[in-house]
C-alpha cells in the first residue's frame, strides 16, 4: 500500500482502475509503475480507494469493464451486445420499456439497504443493482447513497456517467422495470407554491445526497463520504445554513453602503461590483459555528442537549469564491472623504441580508481591521466555484470573510455599514457566542464568535458503516482538518490506543488555499492507514462474532495548526455548543467486518504485542528499526523485533524470516528480493511504503504501463534500420503475462504510434481486458504538430478522434511532457507549447496523464500548476523523472506520482 502519495489522487489509481477492472488502489513506492519500474502494485482488496469521479456506479469506463469481467461476475453481460452496438448508447437508456412491470417510487424506496436488495431509478427506468454494490470501484458507501432513489442527481454532478455508451449498456443489463409515470412527472416537475407561502422562493430542487437537519428553513450537511473527494466542494453538495426562508429575488440587485463619515448612502449594482473593481478569487472554507454539535451532545452524560441544530461533521465545506475585495469597494465608496482612522482600526463592518421574518433581517458584523485589510481577503462574492452564486448560497451577492465563523458570512447581502459598534442584530449580540459554563447566563456580555479554532473530523468510514479489510488487514481513514484565522494546519495525528501514542497522517494541502503566512483559508485533507491484527479461523487474535459482540478499538484524530494550537481531549462545556474543537473520535471494531459503532470497548489481544501495528503514519522519517511481518516499531523488551549489524541476516527471534530492515546509514533491505532503497526516500514515504512487497502477504499482480510495443526493436529493427530478427512482440507479451502481468498499457509516442498502439491492442487482445494504450505525442516528437500539410489544431483533432473512437482501449493521455535533455530531437520552445496544448485532451476525456519529465522540473511544474483545473481530479505519473529532491516534493505535492529514471528507458 502506498503511504507516500497521500490520498493517492484519482491519478494513476483511476488509470489502473480503468484498465484493470479493479477498484482504485495504491501503488507501492519503489516497487511499481509509479516509481520508475515498468509495473505497479494493484491491491486485490482495493480498500485504499479515492475515486473522486465515481459517485454511483464507477469511475467512467472502468465500471463498464468491471461489470463485463466474466471472471469476477461469473458471466458476461457484454455478450448481449456487439462491439459496434456498445459504441452507441443503449436505445432504452432511462426510457420506458414495454412489457416490463411498473413500480411506484414508494416501492423502489423500500429497496434501500445492503443485505436486502438495492434498487435505483434513472429517468423512467428501475434497476436492481444488488449484485453490483460490492463491485463498485468507488466503494459501496457511495453507491448506497442512491439506494432506493434516483441516480439522476448524482450523474448530473458527475456527468461522465452520461457521456459513455458503456455505462448505458451496463445499467440496462440490470433493468427490472419502469417507474410509474406519475411519480416520474412529479419528480421532474417544479413544485407549485402558493403566493402566501414564505418558502415559495426556495430552490425547486436540492441534491438528495445532502443530509437535512431541517427542511424549512433548509439546513443540510454535506455528505461526509463525498466531502473529502476534493478541495472544492461541488456547489450542489455545499452545506446549507438558512435562518429564514430564501428571500424573493430583488427587483434591482443593489447593495447599499452606509456608515460613519459618509455624507450619504451609496448604492452599487451587482453589475457595478463586477465591472468597476478587480475581481479577486479566494479559496476558503466556510464552517457553521455549530458543526459537530451532535458529538458535543453525546458527551453531556445525562445533561439535556444544548440548543441548536444537531449538526454532525458536515456543516463545513470549501469553495473558490470570486468578487471584489471589500476594502477596495469601501475605499471607492468613501472616496475623497476617506475612512476615519479610528473606524479602520477599532470599528466594525455590519452586514445585513435580505432574509428575515418580517420583523428583522439577518445581520452580523466583523472587525473593520479584518474587513479593510488587504490580507484579510474579505470579498463580496458573486461567483462560487466559477459559477454564479446558487440561490441557497446568497445569490446575487454574499459576504465571504475567510477564517471567520460561517455566521459572519452574510448571504443575500443588501446593506453594508461601517460603524463604531458591532451589529445590533440578535445573531451578533445574543447568539453565536462561546460560553465556558453549561448555561446561557452572561451571553450578552460574552464576545461574539469570530475566529474558528483548529478542528478535524473523520469522514471515512462513517458511523455505522462496514469496512472491508484488504489483504494486509488494513483499511483507510480519511477526513479534513481546518483552523480559522488564516492559520495553517501543520500536522494531523491519529491514535488507536486512546491517545497514548500518536502517528502522523498523510496531509494534502490545497495549493490554491495555502496563501502567505496568516492567509491559509482552506483546509487540508488527510488519510491514514489503520492496521487490524490478522484474524480468521486459525487465529485467536480476533473474535469474529455477531456485530453486537464485536470488539472495538477507538480511532482518534487531532489537528495542530502553525500557532501550535492543538485540539483538546474533550470539548469545553458550553450551553450553546458553538465551536466544538475537541479531538474527533471514531470507533472501528477489530473484526474482519470493520463496523463503526457508538460505544467504546478496548480490545484485549492473546498474541504478542509486535503482531499488532496500531497505525503506521505516512511521510515520517522512521528511526532505524527492524519490522516483523505486520509488526510495530521495536521498543526493546521481549519483542521479537531486533536490530542487527548484518543488513542481510534476519534479526534474532524473527521466526518468519521475513524481516524488513532500515539501516540508519545505508539502506533498507527487502531481504528476499535483495532490493535496496536509500534512507532519503523514507522521509517521503515511510518504511512501510517500501516494504509491502517483502512477504508473501504482500504479493501483487503487476500492470506494465510503459510498454513501447510500437518501437521497431519489437519488430527486430534496431538503430541503423537493419533487420536483426523476426518480429517477436507477440512472444514478449505472452511472456509478460506468464511472468505475472495482468494488464499492459502500450505507450503512444506520436500520432502514428498511438494509432498503431490501438491496433496492437485489438490484434493481440481481441476480446479486451488485457491490453490498453495511451494516446499522445512525446515531447521529443511534438514537432509533428507543425509538419507541412497539417496544422496544430488538425493534429490535435486527429488525436481527439482516435480517443473518442476507442474508449474501451485508451486508458490515459501520454506520453506527454518536457525533455530538456534531448532537444536535438525537438526544440524546447516547441515542447513547451504542445505539452500545454495536449492537456486539453486530459480535460475533455477525463483521463489520467502519463507524463515525461527530464531536466525540466521548473517549467514542468509551472505548466501543470497553471492548468491544474484541467487534471486535478485525474492526476497521473511523472515518468522518467530526473529532477532534484525539492522538485520531487513539489510534483508530489500536486498530487502526482513519480517514476524514477533507472536507465532502462535510455
C-alpha positions in Angstrom: 0.0 0.0 0.0 1.3 3.4 -0.8 1.5 5.8 2.1 3.6 8.3 0.2 1.3 9.9 -2.3 -1.3 10.6 0.4 -4.8 10.2 -0.8 -3.4 8.7 -4.0 -5.0 11.2 -6.3 -7.5 9.6 -8.6 -4.4 9.9 -10.7 -2.8 6.6 -11.5 -5.3 4.9 -9.3 -8.0 5.7 -11.8 -5.8 4.7 -14.6 -5.2 1.3 -13.0 -8.8 1.0 -12.1 -9.9 1.7 -15.6 -7.6 -0.7 -17.3 -7.8 -3.4 -14.7 -11.4 -3.8 -13.8 -10.3 -3.4 -10.2 -11.2 -0.8 -7.5 -8.8 2.2 -7.5 -5.9 1.2 -5.3 -2.5 2.3 -4.4 0.9 1.7 -5.9 4.0 0.8 -3.9 6.8 3.3 -3.8 9.9 1.9 -5.3 8.3 -1.3 -6.5 5.9 -0.3 -9.2 4.9 1.6 -12.3 4.6 4.8 -10.3 8.2 4.6 -9.2 10.3 4.1 -12.2 9.8 0.4 -12.8 7.5 -0.9 -15.5 4.9 -2.3 -13.3 2.6 -1.4 -10.4 1.0 -2.8 -7.3 -2.7 -3.5 -7.6 -4.2 -4.5 -4.3 -6.9 -7.1 -4.7 -8.7 -5.7 -1.7 -8.9 -2.3 -3.2 -9.6 -0.8 0.1 -7.4 2.2 -0.4 -9.6 4.0 -2.8 -10.2 7.6 -3.7 -12.2 7.8 -6.9 -13.4 11.4 -6.9 -15.2 11.0 -10.1 -17.1 7.8 -9.0 -20.3 8.6 -7.2 -22.9 6.0 -8.0 -21.6 3.3 -10.4 -17.9 3.6 -11.3 -15.1 5.7 -12.5 -16.2 6.1 -16.1 -15.3 3.2 -18.3 -13.9 1.0 -15.6 -17.3 0.4 -14.2 -18.5 -1.0 -17.5 -15.4 -3.1 -17.8 -15.8 -4.3 -14.3 -19.3 -5.5 -14.8 -18.3 -7.2 -18.0 -15.5 -9.2 -16.4 -16.7 -12.8 -16.6 -14.1 -13.9 -14.0 -15.5 -11.5 -11.4 -19.2 -11.7 -12.1 -19.5 -15.3 -13.3 -20.9 -14.4 -16.7 -20.6 -11.6 -19.2 -23.5 -9.3 -19.8 -21.4 -7.7 -22.5 -22.2 -10.7 -24.7 -25.7 -9.3 -25.1 -24.4 -6.5 -27.4 -21.9 -6.4 -30.2 -18.8 -4.2 -30.1 -20.4 -1.9 -32.6 -23.6 -1.6 -30.5 -21.6 -0.7 -27.4 -20.2 2.3 -29.2 -23.7 3.7 -29.2 -26.0 4.5 -26.3 -28.4 1.8 -25.4 -31.8 2.7 -27.1 -33.7 2.1 -23.8 -31.3 4.1 -21.6 -33.7 5.5 -19.0 -36.7 5.2 -21.3 -39.9 3.2 -20.6 -39.7 -0.4 -21.9 -42.9 -2.2 -23.0 -43.6 -5.5 -21.3 -41.8 -4.6 -18.0 -43.5 -4.2 -14.7 -44.2 -0.6 -13.5 -43.1 0.3 -10.0 -44.2 3.1 -7.7 -41.4 5.3 -6.3 -42.5 4.2 -2.8 -41.8 0.6 -3.8 -38.3 1.4 -5.1 -37.7 3.3 -1.8 -38.1 0.1 0.2 -35.1 -1.4 -1.5 -32.5 0.8 0.1 -30.3 -1.3 2.3 -27.4 -3.6 1.8 -28.2 -7.1 2.8 -31.7 -6.9 1.4 -31.8 -5.6 -2.2 -30.8 -2.3 -3.7 -32.8 -0.6 -6.4 -32.3 2.7 -8.1 -34.1 4.7 -10.8 -32.7 6.6 -13.7 -35.2 8.7 -15.6 -38.1 6.3 -16.2 -36.2 3.1 -15.6 -36.0 0.9 -12.4 -32.8 -1.1 -11.8 -31.8 -3.8 -9.4 -28.1 -3.1 -8.6 -27.8 -5.5 -5.7 -25.1 -7.6 -7.3 -23.1 -4.6 -8.3 -22.9 -2.8 -4.9 -19.9 -4.7 -3.6 -18.2 -4.4 -7.0 -18.5 -0.6 -7.1 -14.9 0.7 -7.6 -15.7 3.9 -5.6 -16.8 1.9 -2.6 -20.2 0.7 -1.7 -20.8 3.6 0.7 -21.1 5.9 -2.2 -23.3 3.8 -4.4 -25.6 3.2 -1.4 -26.3 6.9 -1.2 -28.6 6.5 -4.2 -30.2 3.3 -2.9 -34.0 3.4 -3.1 -34.0 6.6 -5.1 -32.8 8.2 -8.3 -29.3 8.4 -9.6 -30.1 11.3 -11.9 -28.9 14.0 -9.5 -25.6 12.1 -8.8 -25.0 11.8 -12.5 -25.7 15.4 -13.2 -22.9 16.1 -10.7 -20.5 13.6 -12.3 -21.5 13.9 -15.9 -19.1 11.4 -17.4 -21.6 8.7 -16.5 -23.9 10.3 -19.1 -21.1 10.6 -21.7 -20.0 6.9 -22.1 -22.2 4.5 -24.0 -20.7 1.6 -22.0 -22.5 2.9 -18.9 -25.8 2.8 -20.6 -25.4 -0.9 -21.6 -24.2 -1.8 -18.1 -27.2 -0.1 -16.5 -29.8 -1.5 -18.8 -28.4 -5.0 -18.2 -29.7 -4.6 -14.6 -33.2 -3.3 -15.7 -36.2 -4.8 -13.9 -39.0 -2.3 -14.7 -40.3 1.1 -15.4 -41.0 4.0 -12.9 -44.6 5.0 -12.5 -45.3 7.9 -15.0 -47.0 10.0 -12.3 -44.0 9.6 -9.9 -41.6 10.4 -12.7 -43.6 13.5 -13.7 -43.9 14.6 -10.0 -40.1 14.3 -9.5 -39.4 16.1 -12.8 -41.9 19.0 -12.4 -41.3 22.1 -10.4 -43.2 22.3 -7.1 -46.3 24.5 -7.0 -46.2 27.0 -4.2 -48.9 29.5 -3.1 -48.3 33.2 -3.2 -48.6 33.5 0.5 -46.1 30.7 1.2 -43.0 32.3 2.8 -40.9 29.4 1.4 -42.1 29.9 -2.2 -38.7 31.2 -3.3 -36.8 28.1 -2.1 -34.9 26.2 -4.9 -37.2 23.7 -6.5 -34.6 21.0 -6.1 -31.8 20.3 -3.7 -29.3 17.4 -4.1 -30.6 14.2 -2.4 -27.1 13.4 -1.0 -27.4 16.4 1.4 -28.1 15.4 5.0 -31.1 17.5 6.1 -31.3 18.8 9.7 -34.4 20.8 8.9 -36.5 21.3 5.8 -37.9 24.8 6.4 -35.8 26.7 6.7 -33.4 24.5 4.9 -30.4 23.3 6.9 -28.4 20.5 5.4 -24.9 19.0 5.8 -22.6 17.9 3.0 -22.3 14.1 2.7 -19.2 13.0 4.5 -18.1 10.4 2.1 -18.1 13.0 -0.7 -16.9 15.9 1.3 -13.2 14.9 1.2 -13.2 13.9 -2.5 -11.7 17.2 -3.5 -10.6 20.5 -2.0 -13.6 22.4 -3.5 -17.0 21.1 -2.5 -19.3 21.0 -5.5 -22.0 23.7 -5.3 -24.8 21.1 -5.1 -23.2 19.4 -2.1 -22.0 22.5 -0.2 -23.7 22.6 3.3 -26.7 24.9 3.6 -27.4 27.1 6.6 -30.5 29.2 6.4 -32.0 31.1 9.3 -35.1 32.2 7.4 -36.8 31.3 4.1 -34.9 32.1 1.0 -35.8 35.8 0.2 -37.5 36.9 -3.0 -35.2 37.9 -5.8 -34.5 41.7 -5.7 -36.2 43.9 -8.3 -32.9 45.5 -8.8 -29.8 43.8 -7.4 -28.1 46.5 -5.4 -26.0 46.8 -2.3 -26.4 49.9 -0.1 -23.4 51.3 1.7 -23.8 53.5 4.8 -21.5 54.5 7.7 -19.9 57.0 10.0 -18.2 59.7 8.0 -20.2 59.1 4.8 -22.3 62.1 3.9 -25.0 60.0 2.1 -25.6 56.4 1.3 -24.1 54.9 -1.8 -25.7 52.2 -3.9 -23.8 49.9 -6.2 -25.5 47.4 -8.5 -24.2 43.9 -8.8 -23.0 44.7 -12.3 -21.1 47.7 -11.0 -19.5 45.5 -8.4 -18.4 43.2 -11.2 -17.3 45.9 -13.6 -15.8 48.7 -11.5 -13.5 46.6 -9.4 -10.8 44.0 -9.9 -12.3 40.5 -9.3 -10.4 38.5 -6.6 -10.6 34.8 -6.2 -10.2 33.2 -2.7 -10.2 29.5 -1.9 -11.8 29.4 1.5 -13.7 27.1 4.0 -16.9 28.2 5.5 -17.9 26.3 8.7 -21.0 26.6 10.7 -20.2 27.5 14.3 -22.3 24.6 15.4 -20.5 22.0 13.4 -20.1 18.7 15.4 -22.7 19.7 17.9 -24.2 16.2 18.0 -20.9 14.9 19.2 -20.9 17.5 21.9 -24.4 16.4 23.0 -23.3 12.8 23.2 -20.7 13.8 25.8 -23.1 15.6 28.1 -23.6 12.4 30.2 -27.2 12.8 31.1 -27.5 16.5 30.9 -30.1 17.9 28.5 -28.8 18.6 24.9 -27.8 22.1 24.1 -30.0 24.2 21.8 -29.4 24.3 18.1 -29.4 22.1 15.1 -27.9 18.6 15.7 -25.1 19.0 13.2 -22.7 16.1 12.8 -19.4 16.6 10.9 -20.7 18.0 7.6 -21.6 21.6 8.4 -18.4 22.7 6.7 -17.4 23.0 3.0 -14.8 24.7 0.9 -15.1 26.6 -2.4 -13.4 29.1 -4.6 -15.2 32.5 -4.3 -14.8 35.4 -6.7 -15.8 39.0 -6.4 -14.4 42.4 -5.5 -12.4 42.9 -2.3 -14.5 44.7 0.3 -11.7 47.0 1.3 -11.4 48.3 -2.3 -15.2 48.8 -2.5 -15.3 50.8 0.7 -12.4 52.9 -0.3 -14.3 53.7 -3.5 -17.5 54.5 -1.6 -15.8 56.9 0.8 -13.7 58.4 -2.0 -12.2 61.8 -1.0 -13.9 61.6 2.4 -11.6 58.8 3.4 -12.4 56.2 6.0 -11.8 57.6 9.5 -8.7 56.1 11.1 -10.3 55.2 14.3 -13.0 53.3 12.4 -10.4 51.4 10.3 -8.6 50.2 13.4 -11.4 49.9 16.0 -14.7 49.9 14.2 -16.9 47.2 12.8 -18.4 46.5 9.3 -22.0 45.5 9.7 -23.7 43.3 7.1 -27.4 42.9 6.5 -29.1 40.2 4.4 -32.4 40.3 2.6 -33.7 37.2 4.5 -35.8 37.8 7.6 -39.1 37.2 9.4 -40.8 40.5 8.6 -39.6 42.0 11.9 -35.9 41.7 11.5 -33.4 40.7 8.8 -30.4 38.5 9.4 -27.3 40.6 10.3 -23.8 40.2 11.5 -20.5 42.2 11.7 -16.8 41.7 11.5 -14.0 43.9 12.9 -13.1 46.6 10.4 -9.4 45.8 10.8 -10.2 42.4 9.2 -12.5 43.8 6.6 -10.3 46.6 5.5 -7.0 44.7 5.4 -5.6 43.5 2.1 -4.5 40.4 3.9 -8.0 39.8 5.3 -9.2 38.8 1.9 -12.9 39.7 2.7 -14.7 39.8 -0.6 -18.3 40.4 -1.8 -18.6 37.1 -3.6 -20.5 37.0 -6.9 -19.3 33.6 -8.0 -18.9 30.2 -6.3 -16.6 27.6 -7.9 -16.6 29.6 -11.2 -20.4 29.8 -11.4 -22.9 32.5 -10.3 -23.8 32.1 -6.7 -26.6 29.5 -6.2 -29.8 30.7 -4.5 -29.1 28.8 -1.3 -25.7 30.4 -1.1 -26.7 34.0 -1.3 -27.4 34.9 -4.9 -26.7 37.5 -6.2 -24.0 38.6 -3.7 -22.8 37.5 -0.3 -20.0 38.2 2.1 -17.1 35.8 2.3 -14.9 36.5 5.3 -12.3 33.8 5.2 -11.2 32.3 8.6 -14.2 33.6 10.5 -17.3 31.7 11.7 -19.9 30.9 9.0 -22.4 33.2 10.8 -20.4 36.3 9.7 -20.5 35.3 6.0 -23.9 37.0 5.4 -25.9 35.8 2.4 -28.3 37.7 0.1 -26.4 40.9 1.0 -28.4 44.1 0.9 -26.6 46.6 3.1 -23.1 47.3 4.4 -22.5 49.8 7.3 -19.1 50.9 8.7 -19.9 51.7 12.3 -18.2 52.2 15.7 -20.2 49.3 17.3 -20.9 45.7 16.4 -24.0 44.8 14.6 -27.1 45.2 16.9 -28.6 42.0 15.4 -29.7 39.1 17.6 -27.1 36.8 15.9 -24.3 39.2 16.9 -25.5 40.2 20.4 -27.1 37.1 21.7 -26.3 34.2 19.5 -23.0 32.7 18.2 -21.1 33.1 21.4 -18.7 30.8 23.2 -19.6 30.3 26.9 -17.4 28.5 29.3 -20.1 27.0 31.5 -23.1 24.8 30.8 -25.6 27.6 30.9 -26.6 30.6 28.9 -26.1 33.3 31.6 -24.0 36.1 30.5 -24.5 35.6 26.8 -24.9 39.3 26.2 -21.5 40.1 27.7 -19.6 37.3 26.0 -17.6 38.2 23.0 -19.1 37.5 19.6 -17.6 34.5 18.0 -15.3 35.4 15.1 -12.3 33.1 14.6 -12.9 29.4 14.5 -10.5 27.2 16.4 -8.5 24.3 15.0 -10.6 21.2 14.2 -10.6 17.9 12.4 -13.0 15.1 11.5 -13.1 11.5 10.3 -15.2 11.3 7.2 -14.4 7.8 6.1 -15.5 5.4 7.4 -18.8 6.9 8.6 -20.6 5.8 11.7 -22.5 2.6 11.2 -20.5 1.7 8.1 -19.0 -1.7 7.4 -15.4 -1.5 6.1 -13.7 -4.4 4.3 -10.1 -5.0 5.3 -7.6 -5.6 2.5 -5.2 -8.5 2.4 -2.8 -6.6 4.7 -5.7 -6.4 7.3 -5.8 -2.7 6.8 -8.3 0.0 5.9 -8.0 3.7 5.3 -9.4 6.5 7.4 -9.7 9.9 5.9 -11.1 13.3 6.7 -10.4 17.0 6.9 -8.7 19.4 9.2 -9.1 23.2 9.4 -8.1 26.1 11.6 -9.6 29.6 11.5 -7.9 32.9 11.4 -5.8 32.0 8.4 -3.7 29.6 10.5 -2.3 26.7 8.5 -2.8 23.1 9.8 0.7 21.8 10.1 0.0 18.3 11.4 -2.7 15.7 11.8 -2.1 12.8 14.2 -4.1 9.6 14.6 -4.2 7.3 17.6 -5.8 3.9 18.1 -4.8 3.4 21.8 -6.8 6.1 23.5 -4.4 8.9 22.7 -1.4 7.3 24.4 0.5 7.1 21.2 0.0 9.2 18.0 1.2 8.6 14.4 1.1 11.3 11.7 -1.5 11.1 9.0 -0.7 12.0 5.4 -1.9 15.5 4.7 -2.7 17.1 1.3 -2.9 20.8 1.2 -4.9 22.8 -1.3 -2.4 24.7 -3.4 -5.0 27.4 -4.1 -5.6 27.9 -0.4 -2.2 28.0 1.2 -1.6 31.7 0.9 1.1 33.7 2.7 1.6 33.3 6.5 -1.7 34.1 8.2 -3.7 33.6 5.0 -4.3 29.8 4.9 -8.1 29.9 4.3 -8.6 26.4 3.0 -8.5 23.0 4.7 -6.2 20.1 4.5 -7.4 16.6 3.6 -5.8 13.8 5.4 -5.6 10.0 5.2 -4.1 7.3 7.4 -3.9 3.5 7.1 -5.2 1.6 10.1 -3.9 -1.9 10.6 -6.0 -4.5 12.3 -4.4 -7.8 13.6 -4.8 -10.7 11.2 -7.7 -12.9 12.0 -9.6 -15.8 10.7 -10.4 -19.4 11.5 -6.9 -20.3 12.6 -6.3 -17.1 14.6 -7.3 -16.5 18.2 -6.4 -12.8 18.0 -9.9 -11.7 16.9 -13.3 -12.8 17.9 -15.3 -12.6 14.7 -18.7 -12.8 16.2 -22.0 -11.1 15.5 -21.9 -7.3 15.3 -23.2 -6.8 18.9 -20.2 -8.9 20.2 -17.6 -7.3 18.0 -14.6 -5.9 20.0 -13.8 -2.3 19.1 -10.8 0.0 19.0 -11.2 3.7 19.2 -9.7 5.9 16.5 -8.9 9.4 17.4 -7.7 12.2 15.2 -6.3 15.6 16.2 -5.0 18.6 14.3 -2.3 21.1 15.2 -2.0 24.5 13.5 1.0 26.7 12.9 0.4 28.6 16.1 0.8 25.2 17.9 -2.9 25.1 18.9 -3.9 21.5 19.4 -7.4 20.1 19.7 -8.1 19.3 23.4 -9.0 15.9 24.6 -12.6 17.0 25.4 -14.7 20.0 24.3 -15.2 22.8 26.8 -18.6 22.8 28.5 -20.8 25.3 26.7 -24.5 25.9 26.9 -24.8 26.8 23.2 -22.2 24.5 21.8 -20.9 26.8 19.1 -17.3 25.8 18.4 -16.7 22.1 19.1 -13.0 21.7 18.8 -12.1 18.6 20.7 -10.2 15.7 19.1 -12.5 13.8 16.7 -13.2 10.2 17.6 -14.4 7.3 15.6 -14.9 3.8 16.7 -13.7 1.0 14.4 -14.0 -2.7 15.6 -11.3 -5.2 15.1 -13.2 -7.9 13.4 -13.0 -8.6 9.7 -16.2 -6.6 9.3 -14.8 -3.3 10.5 -18.0 -1.8 11.9 -18.2 1.8 13.2 -20.2 1.9 16.4 -21.1 4.3 19.2 -19.8 2.6 22.4 -16.2 2.3 23.3 -14.6 -1.0 24.1 -10.8 -1.6 24.2 -9.7 -4.9 22.8 -7.5 -7.4 24.5 -5.1 -9.5 22.5 -3.8 -13.0 23.1 -1.0 -12.7 20.6 2.4 -11.0 21.1 2.4 -7.2 21.1 4.6 -6.9 18.0 1.9 -8.7 15.9 -0.3 -5.6 16.2 0.5 -2.4 14.4 -2.0 0.1 15.6 -1.3 2.6 12.8 1.6 3.4 10.7 1.6 7.1 9.8 2.8 8.5 6.5 5.5 10.9 5.5 7.6 10.4 8.6 11.3 9.6 8.9 11.4 6.4 10.9 14.1 5.5 13.2 16.4 2.7 12.2 14.4 -0.4 13.1 13.5 -3.8 12.0 10.0 -4.9 11.3 8.4 -8.3 11.5 5.5 -9.2 9.3 2.9 -6.7 10.4 5.0 -5.7 13.4 5.3 -2.5 15.2 8.5 -0.4 15.8 10.8 -2.1 18.2 10.9 -0.7 21.7 13.0 -3.4 23.3 11.8 -5.7 25.9 10.5 -9.1 24.9 9.7 -8.0 21.3 10.7 -10.5 18.6 11.8 -7.5 16.6 15.5 -6.8 16.9 18.3 -4.8 15.2 21.3 -6.4 13.5 24.5 -5.1 12.2 24.4 -7.5 9.2 22.0 -6.0 6.7 21.4 -9.4 5.0 20.7 -11.6 8.0 17.3 -11.9 9.6 17.0 -10.4 13.1 17.3 -12.8 16.0 13.9 -14.1 17.2 12.2 -13.5 13.9 10.5 -16.8 13.2 9.1 -15.8 9.9 12.5 -15.0 8.4 10.8 -12.1 6.6 12.5 -9.2 8.3 12.3 -5.7 6.9 15.2 -3.7 8.0 16.1 0.0 7.8 19.7 0.9 8.3 20.2 4.4 9.7 23.2 4.9 7.5 22.9 2.9 4.3 19.8 1.4 3.0 16.6 -0.5 3.5 16.8 -4.2 2.6 14.0 -6.2 1.2 15.6 -9.5 2.1 14.1 -11.9 -0.4 14.4 -9.6 -3.4 17.6 -8.0 -2.2 16.5 -4.6 -3.4 18.0 -1.6 -1.7 16.3 1.8 -1.1 18.3 4.7 0.3 17.2 6.2 3.5 16.5 9.5 2.0 13.3 8.0 0.5 12.0 7.2 3.9 11.2 10.8 4.7 8.8 10.9 1.8 7.0 7.6 2.1 7.9 5.9 5.4 9.3 2.5 5.7 6.1 0.6 5.2 5.5 2.2 1.8 8.8 0.5 0.7 8.2 -2.9 2.3 4.9 -4.2 1.4 6.5 -6.5 -1.2 8.7 -8.2 1.3 6.4 -11.0 2.3 4.1 -13.5 0.6 1.3 -11.5 2.2 2.4 -8.5 0.2 2.4 -10.4 -3.1 1.0 -8.4 -6.0 -0.1 -8.7 -9.6 1.5 -6.3 -11.9 0.4 -3.9 -14.6 3.1 -2.7 -17.0 2.3 0.9 -18.0 5.4 1.6 -20.1 5.2 -0.9 -22.9 6.8 0.5 -26.1 5.5 -2.2 -28.4 5.4 0.3 -31.3 9.2 0.6 -31.1 11.0 -1.0 -34.1 13.1 -3.3 -31.9 10.0 -5.4 -31.2 9.8 -6.0 -35.0 13.5 -6.8 -35.0 14.6 -3.5 -36.4 17.3 -1.6 -34.5 19.4 1.5 -34.9 20.6 1.8 -38.4 17.4 0.3 -39.8 18.7 -3.2 -40.3 16.5 -6.2 -39.5 18.2 -8.3 -36.8 15.5 -10.8 -36.2 11.9 -11.6 -36.8 9.2 -9.6 -35.0 8.8 -11.0 -31.5 6.3 -8.7 -29.8 3.7 -11.4 -29.5 6.1 -13.6 -27.6 7.1 -10.7 -25.5 3.5 -10.0 -24.5 2.9 -13.7 -23.8 6.0 -13.9 -21.6 4.9 -10.8 -19.7 1.5 -12.4 -18.8 3.2 -15.6 -17.8 5.5 -13.6 -15.5 2.6 -12.1 -13.6 1.5 -9.0 -15.5 -2.3 -8.9 -15.7 -2.6 -5.8 -17.8 -0.3 -4.0 -20.3 -0.5 -0.3 -21.3 1.0 0.3 -24.7 2.5 3.8 -25.0 1.7 6.2 -27.7 4.6 8.5 -28.6 3.2 10.1 -31.7 0.0 10.2 -33.7 1.2 7.2 -35.8 2.4 5.4 -32.7 -0.9 6.0 -31.0 -2.8 4.6 -34.0 -0.5 1.5 -34.0 -0.9 1.1 -30.3 -4.7 0.9 -30.6 -4.4 -1.6 -33.4 -1.9 -3.8 -31.5 -4.3 -3.9 -28.5 -7.1 -5.1 -30.8 -4.9 -7.6 -32.5 -3.2 -9.1 -29.5 -6.2 -8.9 -27.2 -9.3 -9.1 -29.4 -11.7 -9.8 -26.5 -10.3 -6.8 -24.5 -9.4 -6.6 -20.8 -5.6 -7.2 -21.0 -4.1 -4.7 -23.5 -4.8 -1.0 -23.3 -2.9 2.1 -24.6 -2.2 5.7 -24.2 -2.7 8.4 -26.9 -0.4 11.4 -27.1 2.8 12.8 -28.6 6.1 12.5 -26.8 8.0 15.8 -26.1 10.8 14.8 -28.4 8.3 14.3 -31.3 5.9 17.2 -30.9 7.4 18.9 -33.9 4.9 16.8 -35.9 2.2 19.3 -34.9 3.9 21.7 -37.3 4.7 19.3 -40.1 4.0 20.5 -43.6 0.4 19.8 -44.7 -1.2 19.9 -41.3 -2.0 22.4 -38.5 -1.6 22.1 -34.8 -5.4 22.1 -34.4 -5.9 19.4 -37.1 -3.3 17.3 -35.5 -4.9 17.6 -32.1 -8.3 16.8 -33.7 -6.8 13.6 -35.1 -5.7 12.6 -31.6 -9.1 13.5 -30.3 -10.9 11.4 -32.9 -8.7 8.4 -32.1 -9.5 8.6 -28.4 -13.2 9.1 -29.0 -13.4 6.1 -31.3 -11.6 3.8 -28.9 -12.9 4.5 -25.3 -12.5 0.8 -24.4 -8.8 0.8 -25.3 -7.4 4.3 -24.5 -6.8 4.5 -20.7 -4.6 7.6 -20.4 -3.2 10.6 -22.2 0.5 10.3 -22.9 3.4 10.1 -23.2 3.4 13.9 -22.9 5.6 16.4 -21.1 9.0 18.0 -21.4 12.5 16.7 -22.2 15.2 19.4 -21.9 17.9 16.7 -22.1 17.2 15.8 -25.7 16.4 19.0 -27.5 18.2 17.7 -30.6 15.0 15.9 -31.5 12.7 18.9 -30.8 13.5 22.4 -29.6 12.4 23.2 -26.1 10.1 26.1 -27.0 8.1 23.8 -29.2 7.9 21.2 -26.4 6.5 23.8 -24.0 3.8 24.8 -26.5 2.5 21.4 -27.3 2.7 20.0 -23.8 0.2 22.6 -22.7 -1.9 22.0 -25.8 -2.3 18.3 -25.2 -3.6 18.9 -21.6 -6.8 19.8 -23.4 -7.3 16.1 -24.2 -6.9 15.3 -20.5 -9.7 17.7 -19.6 -12.0 16.7 -22.5 -11.8 13.0 -22.0 -11.3 12.9 -18.2 -8.3 10.6 -18.5 -5.2 10.5 -16.3 -1.8 11.6 -17.6 1.2 9.5 -18.5 3.9 12.3 -18.2 7.5 12.6 -19.2 10.0 14.9 -17.5 13.7 15.1 -18.0 15.7 18.1 -16.7 12.7 20.4 -16.9 11.3 20.4 -13.4 10.6 24.2 -13.1 8.6 24.5 -16.4 7.0 21.1 -15.9 5.5 22.2 -12.5 4.6 25.7 -13.8 2.6 24.3 -16.7 0.8 21.7 -14.6 0.1 24.2 -11.9 -1.3 26.8 -14.4 -3.5 24.1 -15.9 -4.4 22.4 -12.7 -8.2 22.8 -13.2 -7.9 20.5 -16.3 -6.4 17.5 -14.5 -6.5 17.9 -10.7 -9.2 15.3 -10.2 -7.4 12.9 -12.6 -3.7 13.1 -11.8 -1.0 10.9 -13.3 2.5 9.6 -13.2 5.6 11.7 -13.9 7.6 9.1 -15.7 11.4 9.2 -16.3 11.9 11.8 -13.6 15.4 13.2 -13.3 14.9 16.2 -11.1 16.0 17.2 -7.6 14.5 16.1 -4.3 12.8 19.5 -4.0 11.3 19.2 -7.4 10.1 15.7 -6.5 8.4 17.1 -3.4 6.8 19.8 -5.4 5.5 17.4 -8.0 4.1 15.0 -5.4 2.5 18.0 -3.6 0.5 18.5 -6.8 -0.9 15.0 -6.2 1.2 13.3 -8.9 3.2 10.2 -8.6 6.9 9.8 -9.5 8.6 7.3 -11.8 12.3 7.3 -11.3 14.6 7.1 -14.3 16.7 4.0 -14.0 18.5 3.8 -17.3 16.1 1.2 -18.8 14.3 3.9 -20.9 17.6 5.0 -22.4 
